[in-house]
Amino acid sequence: MSSWDSTLFTLNEVATVIWEAADGLTPLDEIVERRICPDFEEEPSVALQDAEALAEDLAGKGILLLSDKPIQSPHSARPGRE
């Protein structure tokens, strides 16, 4: 659900796998390689292109954050936390 306007989104099976695997640490290309291609028998270059378009669309709607680097959780950033 979008926090901007309360729009409810539904995801297809592939988009759901990407959403569930988007942990802020695993790169999108790795998600595609390990989860999408084997399970959905998709060509890697096509699957990555589709996944990038999905991620950009979700980010544009404010429901996914894109980053070139792993996103550190607030818990792991605290001193003394492992």
N, CA, C and O atoms as CSV, one atom per row, in Angstrom:
chain,resi,resn,atom,element,x,y,z
A,1,MET,N,N,0.847,-1.171,0.000
A,1,MET,CA,C,0.000,0.000,0.000
A,1,MET,C,C,0.894,1.236,0.000
A,1,MET,O,O,1.885,1.301,0.727
A,2,SER,N,N,0.542,2.180,-0.796
A,2,SER,CA,C,1.292,3.425,-0.888
A,2,SER,C,C,0.973,4.323,0.301
A,2,SER,O,O,-0.192,4.546,0.631
A,3,SER,N,N,2.018,4.832,0.936
A,3,SER,CA,C,1.809,5.762,2.046
A,3,SER,C,C,1.428,7.152,1.544
A,3,SER,O,O,0.962,7.994,2.312
A,4,TRP,N,N,1.629,7.379,0.261
A,4,TRP,CA,C,1.307,8.697,-0.301
A,4,TRP,C,C,-0.195,8.894,-0.461
A,4,TRP,O,O,-0.742,9.930,-0.085
A,5,ASP,N,N,-0.857,7.875,-1.029
A,5,ASP,CA,C,-2.274,8.056,-1.334
A,5,ASP,C,C,-3.134,6.839,-1.001
A,5,ASP,O,O,-4.284,6.760,-1.432
A,6,SER,N,N,-2.594,5.899,-0.247
A,6,SER,CA,C,-3.295,4.686,0.200
A,6,SER,C,C,-3.711,3.778,-0.957
A,6,SER,O,O,-4.638,2.980,-0.816
A,7,THR,N,N,-3.030,3.894,-2.098
A,7,THR,CA,C,-3.299,3.001,-3.214
A,7,THR,C,C,-2.850,1.595,-2.832
A,7,THR,O,O,-1.754,1.406,-2.305
A,8,LEU,N,N,-3.696,0.624,-3.100
A,8,LEU,CA,C,-3.372,-0.768,-2.819
A,8,LEU,C,C,-2.827,-1.406,-4.095
A,8,LEU,O,O,-3.452,-1.323,-5.152
A,9,PHE,N,N,-1.663,-2.040,-3.992
A,9,PHE,CA,C,-1.029,-2.679,-5.137
A,9,PHE,C,C,-1.086,-4.192,-4.977
A,9,PHE,O,O,-1.003,-4.713,-3.865
A,10,THR,N,N,-1.227,-4.884,-6.087
A,10,THR,CA,C,-1.108,-6.337,-6.090
A,10,THR,C,C,0.065,-6.688,-6.998
A,10,THR,O,O,0.330,-6.009,-7.989
A,11,LEU,N,N,0.756,-7.754,-6.640
A,11,LEU,CA,C,1.925,-8.175,-7.400
A,11,LEU,C,C,1.686,-9.548,-8.000
A,11,LEU,O,O,1.041,-10.402,-7.392
A,12,ASN,N,N,2.214,-9.752,-9.202
A,12,ASN,CA,C,2.141,-11.085,-9.782
A,12,ASN,C,C,3.173,-11.973,-9.092
A,12,ASN,O,O,3.893,-11.515,-8.204
A,13,GLU,N,N,3.245,-13.218,-9.488
A,13,GLU,CA,C,4.102,-14.190,-8.814
A,13,GLU,C,C,5.580,-13.795,-8.845
A,13,GLU,O,O,6.269,-13.897,-7.830
A,14,VAL,N,N,6.065,-13.351,-9.990
A,14,VAL,CA,C,7.471,-12.958,-10.118
A,14,VAL,C,C,7.741,-11.704,-9.281
A,14,VAL,O,O,8.742,-11.641,-8.567
A,15,ALA,N,N,6.871,-10.725,-9.363
A,15,ALA,CA,C,7.050,-9.496,-8.591
A,15,ALA,C,C,7.016,-9.781,-7.087
A,15,ALA,O,O,7.723,-9.132,-6.316
A,16,THR,N,N,6.207,-10.737,-6.678
A,16,THR,CA,C,6.148,-11.121,-5.269
A,16,THR,C,C,7.470,-11.704,-4.798
A,16,THR,O,O,7.923,-11.401,-3.694
A,17,VAL,N,N,8.093,-12.539,-5.622
A,17,VAL,CA,C,9.403,-13.103,-5.267
A,17,VAL,C,C,10.425,-11.979,-5.099
A,17,VAL,O,O,11.199,-11.975,-4.142
A,18,ILE,N,N,10.424,-11.042,-6.017
A,18,ILE,CA,C,11.363,-9.918,-5.937
A,18,ILE,C,C,11.087,-9.100,-4.682
A,18,ILE,O,O,12.021,-8.754,-3.958
A,19,TRP,N,N,9.833,-8.788,-4.415
A,19,TRP,CA,C,9.452,-8.002,-3.249
A,19,TRP,C,C,9.917,-8.682,-1.960
A,19,TRP,O,O,10.495,-8.037,-1.085
A,20,GLU,N,N,9.662,-9.974,-1.850
A,20,GLU,CA,C,10.025,-10.710,-0.637
A,20,GLU,C,C,11.540,-10.842,-0.467
A,20,GLU,O,O,12.034,-10.921,0.657
A,21,ALA,N,N,12.269,-10.865,-1.571
A,21,ALA,CA,C,13.729,-11.013,-1.506
A,21,ALA,C,C,14.446,-9.677,-1.353
A,21,ALA,O,O,15.641,-9.650,-1.059
A,22,ALA,N,N,13.743,-8.578,-1.548
A,22,ALA,CA,C,14.345,-7.248,-1.472
A,22,ALA,C,C,14.585,-6.890,-0.006
A,22,ALA,O,O,13.739,-6.285,0.652
A,23,ASP,N,N,15.748,-7.277,0.480
A,23,ASP,CA,C,16.072,-7.108,1.893
A,23,ASP,C,C,16.991,-5.918,2.166
A,23,ASP,O,O,17.372,-5.686,3.314
A,24,GLY,N,N,17.346,-5.173,1.143
A,24,GLY,CA,C,18.241,-4.039,1.316
A,24,GLY,C,C,19.707,-4.418,1.262
A,24,GLY,O,O,20.577,-3.547,1.273
A,25,LEU,N,N,19.987,-5.703,1.204
A,25,LEU,CA,C,21.368,-6.185,1.157
A,25,LEU,C,C,21.679,-6.940,-0.127
A,25,LEU,O,O,22.789,-6.848,-0.650
A,26,THR,N,N,20.707,-7.681,-0.633
A,26,THR,CA,C,20.908,-8.529,-1.810
A,26,THR,C,C,20.688,-7.721,-3.084
A,26,THR,O,O,19.609,-7.160,-3.274
A,27,PRO,N,N,21.685,-7.652,-3.956
A,27,PRO,CA,C,21.512,-6.920,-5.218
A,27,PRO,C,C,20.425,-7.542,-6.090
A,27,PRO,O,O,20.199,-8.752,-6.058
A,28,LEU,N,N,19.767,-6.704,-6.858
A,28,LEU,CA,C,18.684,-7.161,-7.717
A,28,LEU,C,C,19.153,-8.230,-8.701
A,28,LEU,O,O,18.437,-9.202,-8.944
A,29,ASP,N,N,20.346,-8.060,-9.270
A,29,ASP,CA,C,20.818,-9.056,-10.230
A,29,ASP,C,C,21.006,-10.424,-9.577
A,29,ASP,O,O,20.829,-11.454,-10.227
A,30,GLU,N,N,21.365,-10.433,-8.297
A,30,GLU,CA,C,21.504,-11.697,-7.575
A,30,GLU,C,C,20.134,-12.336,-7.307
A,30,GLU,O,O,19.986,-13.554,-7.410
A,31,ILE,N,N,19.153,-11.526,-6.969
A,31,ILE,CA,C,17.794,-12.031,-6.780
A,31,ILE,C,C,17.294,-12.662,-8.071
A,31,ILE,O,O,16.720,-13.751,-8.061
A,32,VAL,N,N,17.516,-11.973,-9.173
A,32,VAL,CA,C,17.084,-12.480,-10.477
A,32,VAL,C,C,17.792,-13.790,-10.799
A,32,VAL,O,O,17.158,-14.762,-11.211
A,33,GLU,N,N,19.109,-13.812,-10.611
A,33,GLU,CA,C,19.904,-14.995,-10.950
A,33,GLU,C,C,19.531,-16.209,-10.098
A,33,GLU,O,O,19.425,-17.323,-10.613
A,34,ARG,N,N,19.333,-15.996,-8.805
A,34,ARG,CA,C,19.116,-17.125,-7.889
A,34,ARG,C,C,17.657,-17.510,-7.695
A,34,ARG,O,O,17.357,-18.663,-7.386
A,35,ARG,N,N,16.742,-16.549,-7.874
A,35,ARG,CA,C,15.349,-16.829,-7.564
A,35,ARG,C,C,14.429,-16.820,-8.785
A,35,ARG,O,O,13.540,-17.663,-8.901
A,36,ILE,N,N,14.642,-15.874,-9.689
A,36,ILE,CA,C,13.726,-15.732,-10.823
A,36,ILE,C,C,14.058,-16.700,-11.952
A,36,ILE,O,O,13.196,-17.459,-12.395
A,37,CYS,N,N,15.289,-16.675,-12.415
A,37,CYS,CA,C,15.658,-17.496,-13.572
A,37,CYS,C,C,15.429,-18.991,-13.345
A,37,CYS,O,O,14.835,-19.640,-14.206
A,38,PRO,N,N,15.871,-19.559,-12.232
A,38,PRO,CA,C,15.654,-20.996,-12.040
A,38,PRO,C,C,14.175,-21.366,-11.864
A,38,PRO,O,O,13.718,-22.386,-12.380
A,39,ASP,N,N,13.443,-20.535,-11.137
A,39,ASP,CA,C,12.055,-20.875,-10.817
A,39,ASP,C,C,11.083,-20.591,-11.954
A,39,ASP,O,O,10.048,-21.248,-12.068
A,40,PHE,N,N,11.413,-19.615,-12.794
A,40,PHE,CA,C,10.479,-19.203,-13.837
A,40,PHE,C,C,11.020,-19.429,-15.245
A,40,PHE,O,O,10.397,-19.028,-16.229
A,41,GLU,N,N,12.178,-20.072,-15.336
A,41,GLU,CA,C,12.793,-20.412,-16.626
A,41,GLU,C,C,12.835,-19.209,-17.563
A,41,GLU,O,O,12.405,-19.280,-18.714
A,42,GLU,N,N,13.356,-18.123,-17.050
A,42,GLU,CA,C,13.454,-16.872,-17.808
A,42,GLU,C,C,14.901,-16.621,-18.183
A,42,GLU,O,O,15.810,-16.954,-17.424
A,43,GLU,N,N,15.115,-16.042,-19.333
A,43,GLU,CA,C,16.444,-15.651,-19.803
A,43,GLU,C,C,16.998,-14.571,-18.879
A,43,GLU,O,O,16.304,-13.588,-18.619
A,44,PRO,N,N,18.226,-14.719,-18.373
A,44,PRO,CA,C,18.760,-13.764,-17.392
A,44,PRO,C,C,18.696,-12.296,-17.810
A,44,PRO,O,O,18.300,-11.448,-17.010
A,45,SER,N,N,19.072,-11.986,-19.029
A,45,SER,CA,C,19.082,-10.575,-19.442
A,45,SER,C,C,17.663,-10.001,-19.496
A,45,SER,O,O,17.442,-8.850,-19.122
A,46,VAL,N,N,16.724,-10.790,-19.953
A,46,VAL,CA,C,15.326,-10.348,-20.022
A,46,VAL,C,C,14.749,-10.208,-18.615
A,46,VAL,O,O,14.065,-9.232,-18.306
A,47,ALA,N,N,15.035,-11.194,-17.770
A,47,ALA,CA,C,14.531,-11.159,-16.398
A,47,ALA,C,C,15.074,-9.962,-15.641
A,47,ALA,O,O,14.330,-9.317,-14.902
A,48,LEU,N,N,16.350,-9.650,-15.805
A,48,LEU,CA,C,16.942,-8.506,-15.120
A,48,LEU,C,C,16.336,-7.202,-15.620
A,48,LEU,O,O,16.044,-6.305,-14.830
A,49,GLN,N,N,16.151,-7.100,-16.913
A,49,GLN,CA,C,15.549,-5.891,-17.478
A,49,GLN,C,C,14.133,-5.693,-16.916
A,49,GLN,O,O,13.761,-4.582,-16.537
A,50,ASP,N,N,13.354,-6.767,-16.867
A,50,ASP,CA,C,11.992,-6.689,-16.316
A,50,ASP,C,C,12.016,-6.350,-14.828
A,50,ASP,O,O,11.194,-5.564,-14.358
A,51,ALA,N,N,12.959,-6.943,-14.082
A,51,ALA,CA,C,13.068,-6.690,-12.646
A,51,ALA,C,C,13.468,-5.239,-12.380
A,51,ALA,O,O,12.952,-4.613,-11.454
A,52,GLU,N,N,14.371,-4.713,-13.176
A,52,GLU,CA,C,14.769,-3.310,-13.024
A,52,GLU,C,C,13.601,-2.379,-13.290
A,52,GLU,O,O,13.416,-1.393,-12.576
A,53,ALA,N,N,12.813,-2.683,-14.310
A,53,ALA,CA,C,11.640,-1.865,-14.622
A,53,ALA,C,C,10.630,-1.924,-13.470
A,53,ALA,O,O,10.052,-0.903,-13.097
A,54,LEU,N,N,10.422,-3.104,-12.917
A,54,LEU,CA,C,9.514,-3.253,-11.777
A,54,LEU,C,C,10.020,-2.436,-10.587
A,54,LEU,O,O,9.253,-1.691,-9.976
A,55,ALA,N,N,11.299,-2.571,-10.257
A,55,ALA,CA,C,11.875,-1.845,-9.122
A,55,ALA,C,C,11.741,-0.342,-9.307
A,55,ALA,O,O,11.394,0.369,-8.364
A,56,GLU,N,N,12.008,0.145,-10.495
A,56,GLU,CA,C,11.890,1.575,-10.768
A,56,GLU,C,C,10.440,2.040,-10.654
A,56,GLU,O,O,10.170,3.131,-10.153
A,57,ASP,N,N,9.512,1.209,-11.120
A,57,ASP,CA,C,8.091,1.537,-11.023
A,57,ASP,C,C,7.662,1.605,-9.560
A,57,ASP,O,O,6.985,2.549,-9.153
A,58,LEU,N,N,8.056,0.603,-8.768
A,58,LEU,CA,C,7.695,0.593,-7.350
A,58,LEU,C,C,8.344,1.764,-6.612
A,58,LEU,O,O,7.720,2.372,-5.742
A,59,ALA,N,N,9.580,2.076,-6.952
A,59,ALA,CA,C,10.256,3.215,-6.333
A,59,ALA,C,C,9.551,4.525,-6.695
A,59,ALA,O,O,9.411,5.417,-5.858
A,60,GLY,N,N,9.114,4.630,-7.933
A,60,GLY,CA,C,8.393,5.819,-8.374
A,60,GLY,C,C,7.077,6.013,-7.650
A,60,GLY,O,O,6.583,7.134,-7.534
A,61,LYS,N,N,6.510,4.921,-7.164
A,61,LYS,CA,C,5.256,4.986,-6.411
A,61,LYS,C,C,5.508,5.131,-4.912
A,61,LYS,O,O,4.566,5.220,-4.124
A,62,GLY,N,N,6.782,5.156,-4.521
A,62,GLY,CA,C,7.121,5.366,-3.127
A,62,GLY,C,C,7.008,4.148,-2.239
A,62,GLY,O,O,6.927,4.282,-1.018
A,63,ILE,N,N,6.999,2.943,-2.832
A,63,ILE,CA,C,6.849,1.747,-2.003
A,63,ILE,C,C,8.093,0.860,-2.003
A,63,ILE,O,O,8.081,-0.227,-1.424
A,64,LEU,N,N,9.153,1.316,-2.643
A,64,LEU,CA,C,10.422,0.591,-2.637
A,64,LEU,C,C,11.540,1.621,-2.715
A,64,LEU,O,O,11.435,2.604,-3.449
A,65,LEU,N,N,12.593,1.401,-1.968
A,65,LEU,CA,C,13.738,2.291,-1.977
A,65,LEU,C,C,14.847,1.654,-2.801
A,65,LEU,O,O,15.224,0.508,-2.555
A,66,LEU,N,N,15.370,2.387,-3.775
A,66,LEU,CA,C,16.475,1.900,-4.597
A,66,LEU,C,C,17.781,2.476,-4.092
A,66,LEU,O,O,17.842,3.630,-3.668
A,67,SER,N,N,18.835,1.658,-4.139
A,67,SER,CA,C,20.146,2.102,-3.705
A,67,SER,C,C,21.221,1.331,-4.460
A,67,SER,O,O,21.047,0.158,-4.789
A,68,ASP,N,N,22.337,2.010,-4.731
A,68,ASP,CA,C,23.471,1.349,-5.376
A,68,ASP,C,C,24.312,0.570,-4.375
A,68,ASP,O,O,25.158,-0.238,-4.758
A,69,LYS,N,N,24.075,0.816,-3.092
A,69,LYS,CA,C,24.830,0.171,-2.023
A,69,LYS,C,C,23.865,-0.527,-1.078
A,69,LYS,O,O,22.688,-0.171,-1.023
A,70,PRO,N,N,24.348,-1.514,-0.336
A,70,PRO,CA,C,23.472,-2.144,0.666
A,70,PRO,C,C,22.927,-1.105,1.638
A,70,PRO,O,O,23.622,-0.158,2.006
A,71,ILE,N,N,21.701,-1.289,2.039
A,71,ILE,CA,C,21.058,-0.373,2.975
A,71,ILE,C,C,21.250,-0.938,4.374
A,71,ILE,O,O,20.808,-2.047,4.675
A,72,GLN,N,N,21.905,-0.175,5.212
A,72,GLN,CA,C,22.188,-0.624,6.568
A,72,GLN,C,C,20.963,-0.372,7.432
A,72,GLN,O,O,20.416,0.730,7.434
A,73,SER,N,N,20.535,-1.381,8.158
A,73,SER,CA,C,19.376,-1.216,9.030
A,73,SER,C,C,19.774,-0.376,10.232
A,73,SER,O,O,20.947,-0.352,10.605
A,74,PRO,N,N,18.819,0.311,10.843
A,74,PRO,CA,C,19.126,1.111,12.029
A,74,PRO,C,C,19.696,0.262,13.166
A,74,PRO,O,O,20.519,0.744,13.945
A,75,HIS,N,N,19.268,-0.991,13.266
A,75,HIS,CA,C,19.748,-1.877,14.332
A,75,HIS,C,C,21.222,-2.218,14.156
A,75,HIS,O,O,21.967,-2.277,15.134
A,76,SER,N,N,21.645,-2.444,12.919
A,76,SER,CA,C,23.048,-2.810,12.701
A,76,SER,C,C,23.976,-1.610,12.771
A,76,SER,O,O,25.191,-1.781,12.867
A,77,ALA,N,N,23.436,-0.407,12.726
A,77,ALA,CA,C,24.258,0.797,12.769
A,77,ALA,C,C,24.596,1.227,14.197
A,77,ALA,O,O,25.466,2.075,14.397
A,78,ARG,N,N,23.919,0.653,15.183
A,78,ARG,CA,C,24.175,1.024,16.576
A,78,ARG,C,C,25.491,0.440,17.067
A,78,ARG,O,O,25.825,-0.702,16.753
A,79,PRO,N,N,26.247,1.232,17.845
A,79,PRO,CA,C,27.486,0.688,18.409
A,79,PRO,C,C,27.207,-0.515,19.292
A,79,PRO,O,O,26.227,-0.539,20.036
A,80,GLY,N,N,28.069,-1.506,19.205
A,80,GLY,CA,C,27.940,-2.685,20.036
A,80,GLY,C,C,26.985,-3.728,19.504
A,80,GLY,O,O,26.821,-4.781,20.119
A,81,ARG,N,N,26.343,-3.460,18.365
A,81,ARG,CA,C,25.402,-4.424,17.766
A,81,ARG,C,C,26.123,-5.242,16.717
A,81,ARG,O,O,26.934,-4.709,15.960
A,82,GLU,N,N,25.839,-6.518,16.666
A,82,GLU,CA,C,26.474,-7.385,15.671
A,82,GLU,C,C,25.440,-8.028,14.825
A,82,GLU,O,O,25.771,-8.799,13.924
